[in-house]
Amino acid sequence: MNPSNNPLLAAGLPRFDEIAPEHAVPAINARLAEYQRLIDAIESGDRPADIDTIAEEVRADDALALTWSSIGHLHGVVNSPAWREAFSTCLDKITKFYTARGQNRALFECWRAVAKGDDFAGQSAAFRRMVEQELIDFRQSGVDLPERPRQRFAETSLQLSKLGNAFGNNLLDATEGWTVDFDDKAELAGLPASEIDILAAKAADAGRQGWRADLSYPCYQAIVTYADDRALRRRFYTAHATRASGQGPQAGRHDNEPVVAEMLALRQEQARLLGYASAAELKLSRRMAPDVETIEHFLDDLAERARPEARRQLAELQRFAADSGGPESLAPWDIAYYSEKMREQRLGLSQEKLKPWFELEATLKGLFELAESLFGVTLERDDTVPAWHPSVRFYRVDSGQGKAPAGLYLDLYSRAGKQGGAWMDVCRQRMALDDESARAPVAFLTCNFAQPGAGVPSLLTHDDVVTLFHEFGHCLHHLLTRVDWPPVAGISGVEWDAVELPSQLLEGWVWEAGFLDRFARHHQTGESLPRAWIAALDADRKFLGAMALLRQIEFALTDLELHRADVEDPVAVMRSVHDRVAVTPLPAFNRFLMSFGHLFDGGYAAGYYSYLWAERLARDAFGVFAENGLLDRASGMRLQDEILAVGGSRPMQDSWLAFRGREAGLAPLLEAYGVAA
């Protein structure tokens, strides 16, 4: 293939309407060859060890990242056998390249010479931070190791890359590979009409009459939350909790159990090759939290505070279920169902009942107006920009700083071949190494909301609204950066346990009456969301909150235990942590760990605690707006100046203190879950 005709190598925004799987490998080959020529020149001494050479390498790295981000994104949103093959081939090439690059002594010495140069202290803080972090990357890639351990580190890096990809593919196949067809609508008793319509559409898409349910999260959640048939709830819970494992209805198909065991062993091996006691210790060397003991104390303290209230909440739920004719002892497939019933009875509120007030377009308008009020940011839709699916939209994002507009792709609806969940990712970084190369950042925002029905717009649950605001918070962190060097611009270079701060902070507004009044209106009548319901929403946030908090603590401690020492039986570790922390039952067949993508295909290894660590910061930070006004521009600009705009160009601890002026407290986090401080 002629590189000049490859859309993945074209300048400007990616030409997603032209990119096909067959473009991926030639494009990556071209980018790698271009990058390798520069490395060869540095190794041969044809390039001096100076800032200009560093800038040239940053540009080469950025060009490769731009092409790779498009390939990775398409692999996630239009997954197919052809894209899987192309992605896997490219992933192997990139893993090998970056492993070799990280162990290249000549490159390391080039960066180190710049750090030792007389003019280094006079460079920008962002440049110095980038160089310092890059030198750590080299060392944690094995550049200082003797030859044989260095080779072994390279081998294990490639193995881990392949295993992570296999984990994700197995999980997607297991999720899409199990369906239940219904010929009698009565079998779906309890499900809201809107959910039944979605199941009818799934059946129609499969070319059959009736209704079809699968293990995609919206569908699974609807069944276990609303289905009156307890056996049906159990059937779906079992299938979902055993995805990609040796248990359940797909036992042995797409099995991640050997994948997980090997990944954990290889992570420990790599950490010890580098001189760390464990994989957790290695990961934490680049985090805001100082060490494993600090995290363990943080999580154990939260658990001790939450557990008494969680026990009380579970007992209350059990009594409610029994009084409602339910089982004497709640099983896991009963908890969501009776929680929803009790929520409706106690609060007069349900996620389904709220949906007419959260029409997607109105919600987006409210979100964009919030960005304008707080940060002076405006978004303008541009339908001329090509995308990978007709439902995808693109926005020009003007920061009001007199710079070129950034860009935002929104891909909001669930569809076949699209990875489940919601996420933000980088399309391209801000880069301004000289006047000619100044370039604005672009982000992807991806969700899996229900598509509009016949004559009915897309209506969101309040949980969906929280998700949308969360991911948009990540986007703002990326899009509002003023840092010129891509490795520390936006979310890049931000400590993993702090990167959720902006996203979780933005969630705070969707619980506030003063903000909801601006956009939450009935899509048919125009009626504002009743104030009594908004008050109930706040109560709903804390409803069974201690149980929800314990669940997150359980995930975080499981992750920590899996990565702090050698593990013979990962499932036994999961069960041990559950028995120590949780108050709800865990069936013997549960293999949730085999679908825990955060740990094995999502970058959160030894880092799941980050959600609670960053939520502590976010809850405290929201206090600034609670004190000064929800739409206070001065507070918003301070947040932008001290946290969003600086990205990874300085330690988050410094950014936090510059914004808040003190350490974060624990009380706002506990209060949000209804737990006494």
N, C-alpha and C positions, 0 to 999 in steps of 0.2 A: 504494500500500500504506500502510495506517495504521501509523505508527511505533510506536504502542502495542502492536501485534500482532506486531511484528518480533522474533523471538527473539535476533537479534544486538544488540538494544538493551536486552535485559532485564538487570536487576541480578543479582548473584551469579555463580555459575559458568555458563559458556556452556551453553545447552540444545542440545547437539550432536545430539540425536535429532530435533529440530524444524527445525534450520537447513537450508535448501535454497539452491541457487544464486540463485534469484530474490529472496532476502532481502538479498543482498550489496550491490548497488548502492544500493537505498533506504537501507540502514543507513549506508553510507559517506557518502551525501549528507547524511543527518541529522547525523552527527558533524561533517562538514566545515562545515555551516551553523552549528552551535553554536559551533565553534571560531572561525569567521570573524566571528561577532558580537562575540566578545571582542576580536579583533584590530581590528575597526572601532572599538570603544570606546576602545582604546588609541591608535589613530591620531587620533581626534577629540579626545583629551584628557579623555574622560569617566572614564578610569581613571588614577590617579596612578602615577608611576614608583616603585613601592615593593615591598616584599617580599610584601605581600598580593596584588598584581597578578601577580607572578611565580608565586606559589602557585596562583592561579587559572588561569594558562596551563598550568602543569604538570598540573593536573587535567584540563583540556581535552585536552591532548596524550595523557594517559594513557587517557582515554575512547576516543579515536580508536584508540590502539594496541591496546586490548583488543578492539575490534571487528575491526580489521585482522588481528590475530594469529590469530583464529579462521578468518577467510577464507583467509589464507595457509596455515594448517595443513591445512584441508580440501582446498585445491587440491593439496597434496602427498600426502595419504593416501587420498583418494577421487577421484582425478583423472577428469574426464569432459569432453566437449565443453562442457557447460553451465557447469561450474566454471571451465574455461579462459576462456570468454568473460567470465564475471562477474569473475574475477580480473584479467584483462587490462584491463577497463574501470575497475575500482577502482584498479588500479596506475597507470594514466594520471592519474586524478583526484588520487591521493595524491602522485604525483611532482610534478605541477603545483603542488599546494597547498604542499608543503614547499619547493619551489624558490622560490616567491613569498614564503613565510614567511621563508626564510633570507636573502632579499634585501630584506626590509621594514625600511626605515630607522627607522621609529618604534619597532618592536619592539626593534631593536638598541640604540637610544638608551635605551629603558626598562631593558633588562638592564645596559647600561653605567652608567646612573645609579645603579642599585643597587650595582654594584661600586665606584663612587666615593663611595658614601654613608658618612657618619660611623660608622654602626653596622655596616658590612660586616665589619670586623675582629672584631667580637664575635659573629658568627654561627658556626654549627657548621662544622667542617672540611668536612663533606659538602656543605653549602650553598655554601660558597665554591668548592669544587672544581667543583660543578655550574655555577655562574655563569661561572667562568673558562673551562671547556670549551665552554660555550654561546657565549661571545663568539668563541672560535676557530672554532666551527661557522659562525657568521654570516660571518666573514671568508672562510672556505673555501667559502662558498656564493656569494660574489661581491658581498656587500653594499657593499664599498668601491669597486667597479669603476664606471667611467663607464657611461652608459646603454647604448650599443651593445654593448660587451663583456659587460655584465651580462645583456642579452637573449640574447646568443649562449650564455653559460654556461647559462641556463635552457633554451634549446633543446637543447643537448647533453645536459643532465641527463635530459630526457624521452626523447631518442633512446637513451641508454644504458640507461635503465630498460626500454624496449621491447625492445631488443636482448638484454638479459639474460634476459628472459622468453622471447623467441624461442629463445635458445640452449637453455634448459631444456626447452622443449616439443619442439624438434628431437631432443634427446638421448633423451628419454623415448620419442618415436615411433620413433626408430631402434632403441632397445633392445627395444621390444615388437613391432617390425614385421618381425622376422626369426626364423623358427623352422625347425627340422628335425624331420621325423617319421620314426620308425623302426618298421618292421614286424617286424624280426628282432632279437630280444634279443641275439644274438651280436654285432651291430654295436657294442654297448655294453660289450664285454668289458673288464674291468679296473675298471669302476665298482663301488663298494660297493653292496650290496643296498639300503641305505637311500636312496641317490641314485637308483637305478633305480626304486624305488617312487615317488619324487617325480616322475620323468619320466612314469611311468604315470598318476599323478594329473593331471598337466598335460594329457595326452592325453584323459583322461576328461572333464576340465573343458571341453575343446574339442569334445566329442561324438564322439570317435573311439577306435578300438582302438589298441593298441600303446603307443608312448612318444613324448613330444614334448620337445625341448630348445629353449631360447631363450637370449637374451643377458643375462638377469638375472644379477647377479654370482654368486650361489650356484650356479646352473646352469652358467654359463661356467667357473667355477673348478673344478667337479667334472670337466668334460670335459677341460680342459687338464692337470689334475693326475693323473687316473686312467685315462683312455681309452688302451687299448693301441694302438688304430689311429692311427698317426702322421698319416695323411691327414685323419682326422677332427679331430685336435687342430689341425692347420694350418688347416682350414676354419673352425673356431671362433675361433682366434686372429685370422685375417684379418678375419672379420666383426666381431669385438669391437674390434680396433685401428683399424678404418676407420669406426666408427659416426659418423653425422652428418657425412660428408665426401664428397669427390668421388672416393673410391677404394672398392674392395671391392664386395661383392655388392649393396649398396644405393647405389652411386655416384650422387651428384647428388640423391638423395632426402633430405629433411630436412637439407640441407647447411649446416653451421655455418662453413665456411671464409670466406665473405664476412662473416658475423656477427662472427667473431673479428677479422678485419682492420679492420672499421669500429670495433669497440669499442676496440681498441688505439689507433687514430688519435684517437678522441674523447677518450680518457683523457689522451693527451699534450696535446691542444689545451686541455682544461680546466686542466691543471696550468700551462701557460704563460700562460693568461689570468690566473691567480692569482699569477704571478710566480715560479713554481718551474721549475727546469731540466728536470724530468721528472715523470712520474706516480709513479715510485718515490720521488722526493724529497718529493712532496706527501704520499704515504701515510705515509712514515717520520716526518713531522713530529709524528705522534700515537702513536708507538710507543716501546717500551722501548729498542730498539736505536737509537743516536743518528743513524746515517747509512748510506748505501749501502755505503760503503767498509768499515765495520765488519762488515756482514753478509757482504760478499764475502770478506773476510779469514777470518771465522768458517767459512764454507762451504768455501773453498779449503783451509784448514788441515785441516778434517775429511777432505776428499777426498784430500789428500796422505798423511794417516795411514792411510786405509782402503784406498787403491788397491793397494798391494803385497799385502796379505792377500786382497783381492778377486780379484786375478789368480791367486793360489795356489789359492783356493777354486774358481774356474772351471776351472782346469787339472785339479784333483782330480775335479771333477764330470765333466769331459770323459773322463778316464781311466775313471771308473766306468761311464759310458754305453757307451764302446767295449768294455769288458770284459763288459758285459751284453748285447752284441749290438746295441747302438744305433749311431747314426750317428758317423762319424769327426769330424764338426764339428757342434756343437750349434746348432740354430736356436732362436729365441725360443719356439716352441711345444713344444720339448723340455725346457726348463729346469725348469718346475714338475713335469713328469712324472718326470724322473730325479732331481730333488731329493727328491721324495717317496720314490722307490725307495731312494735312498742313505740317507735319514733312517731308513727302516724297517730297513734292513740294519745300519747303524752304531749306531743308538740303540734299535732294537727298538720303535719308537714311531711312531704315525701319528695324525693328527687323527681319523680314523675310529675307530681303536682306543680313543681316549680318550672318545668320545661317551657310552658307557653310564654313565660316572662323573659326567657333568655334565647331569643331568636338570634341566630349566628351573626347576621349583618349588623344588628343593633348592638350586639355585644362587642364586635370588632370596633364599631364606632366609639363606644364608651372607652375601650382600651386605648385607642389612638388619641382620644381627647385627653386621657390621663397623661399620656406621654407628652402631649403638647403643654398641658398645664404645669407639669412638674419640671420638664426639661427643655421646653421650647422646641420640641421635635414635631415635625409634620410628616405625614405619610400620604403619598399620592399614587394611586394605582396606575400601572402602565401595562396595558394588554398587548403591547407590541413586542414584549420580551417573550421569546419562545420558552416553553416548559415541556415536561415529560408526560403530562396528562392534561386533558382539557379542563379539569377542575382546579388546577394549580393557578395561583395568581401571584403577580410580582408587584412590589411597591418600591418607589423611590423614597428614601428616608433622608429628609433634610434636617440636620442637627441644629440649624440656626447659627452655626459658627463660621459661616462664610466659606465652607469647604464643599467639595463635590459631594453630591448626595450618595449615601450608602444604599444598599439594596437588600430586600427581604423577599424570599419566596415563601408562600404559605401553601402547604399541602395538607388539607384538614380532614379529608374524608377517608373512612376505611374502605378497602377494596382488596380483591384477591391479589396475591403476590406482593403485598406490602407488609413489611415488618410491623408487628403490633406495638402498641404503646405510643408514647409521645416523646419527642426530643428536639433539641436545637443542635445544629451542627454548622461548622464553618464551610462556606463556599469559597471565599477568599478573604485574605487578611488585608488590613490597612498596611500600606507600604509607602513611605515617603523618604527614600534615602537621598534623593536630590529633586530638584524642581521638575525634572522631566518624568520621573517615575512615580510621582504622587498618585496614589490610587486608593479609592474608598473601599471599605469592607463590605462584604455581602454575606448574608446568613440564610440558612434553611430553618424553617419552623414546621415541624411535621407532627400531626395528630391523627387520631383514628376515630373521628366523630361519625355519628350516623348520617348517612346521606339524606338529602331532602326526599320526601315521598311525593306521590302524585298530588299536586296542588297544595302541598304542605312544605313550608320552609324547613331548613335544618334547625332543630330545637335542641338546646343544650341542657344537660343537668347542671346543677350548681357545681358539682364535682368537675364537670367538663370545663366550666368557666375558670375554676381554680387552676386546672391544668393549662389552659390557654394563657392565663396571666403568668403562670410560672415559667413557661417556655419563652414567653415574650421578654421576661426579665433577663433570661440568658442572652436573648438577642440584643437587648439594649446594652448589656455589658460588652458585647462584641462590636456593635455598630457605633457606639458613642466614644470609642477609644480615640485618644489624641497621640498615641504612641506611634513613632515612625518605624520601629524595627519589628517585623512580624513575629519573631519568636517570643516577644513579651508584650504584644499588642492584644487588646481585647481580653478574651478569656485565656489566651495562651500564656503560659508561665505562671498563672495564678495557682496557688496551692490548692490541691484537690479538695481539701476539707473546708475551703473557703469559697469555692467556685459557685456553690449553691446559694450564697448570700443574696445576690440581687434577685434571683428567681423566687426564692421563698419570701423575700421582702415584698415583692410586687403582689403576691397572693393576699397580703393584708387588706388591700382596698376592697376586695370582693365580699367582705363581711360588714362593710360600713354603710349605714343607711344614707349618710350624706353623699356617698358616691353612687350607690346603687340607684338612688332616685334619678340619676342623670341618664340612665339607659335601660334599666330593667322595667320594660313595659310589655303588657300582653300583646302578642303579635296580631291579634284580631281586633281587640277593643281599644288598645292604646292605654289601658288602665295601668297606673303605676303599681309596682309590687307593693302589696299592703304592708304598712309599717309593722303590724302584728306579726307578719310572716318574717320580716327582717329580724325582728327581735327573736323569733323562733329559730332563725338561722344561726344566730349567735349561740343559742342554747344547743342547737344541733351540732355545732362545731365541738362542743364539749361532751355531747351525748356519747356515753361509753368511751370517753376519751382516754381514760387510764388504760383500758384494754388495748386501744389502738397504739398508745405510746409503748406499752410493753411489747407489742408485736414488732415495732421498729427496733427496740432495744434487743430483742431476741435475734433479729436478722443481723444486727451490727456485731453482737457478741459471737454469733456463729461464725461470721466472717473473720473476726479477730482470732478466734481459737483455731480456725482452719489454717491460718497463715503464721502463727507464732511458734509452731513446732511441727515435727514430722507427724503425719496422720496416716494411720493404717486403715481406718474405716470412716470416711467422711460422714456417712449417714449416722453413725453412732455419735459423732461429735454434734451433729445437728440435734439429735434426740437428747443428748446430755444437756446441752444449753437450754433446750425447751423445758426439760424437767426442772431445771434450776430457776428459770425466769418466768415462764408462762403460767397462766391460770386456766387456759382452755385446753381441751384434749387434743392429742395428736395420734391419729391412727397408725398402726404398725406399717401399713402399706405406703404411707406418705413419703414421697420422694421429691418434695419441692426443690431441694438443692439442685436437682438435675435440670431445672428450668430457671435457675437463679442467674439470669443473663448478666446482671450487674457485675457479678464476681468473675464470670468466665468468658464473657463476650462484650463487656461494657466498661472496662477500665476501673472498676471499683474494688479490685482485690485489695484486702486490708484497708478498705476505705469506705465501706458502707456506713460507718459511724458518721461520715461527713455530713449526711443529711441532718442528723440531730445537732452536730457541732455547729453547722452553718445556720440551722434554724434558731439556735440560741442567739446567734448574732442578729439574725433577721428580725426576730421578735423584739429584741432590744432596740434595734434601729428604727422599727416602726414607731416606737415611742416618740421619736423626734417629730413625726408628722401628727401623732395623736396630740402632742403638746402644742405644736405651732400651726396646725391646720392641715387637713388632708391634702389640700391642693396648694400648699405653700411653696411658691416658686423658689424662695431663698433656700429652703431646706432641700428641695429637689436639686438645685444647682450645686449645693454643697456635696450632696451624695454623688452627683456626676463628677464634680471636680476631684473629690478625694478617693472615690472608689471606682466608679464606672470608667472614667476617662483614663485613669492611670494603669488599669489592667494589671499585668504581671510585671510592670516596670519597677515595683518595689514590693517588699514583703507586705502581705495583707495585714499583719499586726500593725505596721506603721500606718497603713491606709485606714484601718479601723480607728485607731487612736486619733488620727487627724479628723475623722468624721464625728466620732462620738465623744472624744475627750476623756474616756475612761474605759476600763475593762467591761465586757458584757456581763450582765447579771443573768442568773438562772430563773428568777421569779417569773418574768414574762413568758418563758417557755412553758413552765409548769402551769401557769394560769390558763394558757391557751388550751391545755388538755384537761382542765378542770381538776388539777391536782394541787393540793395545798403545798405552799412553799416551805 
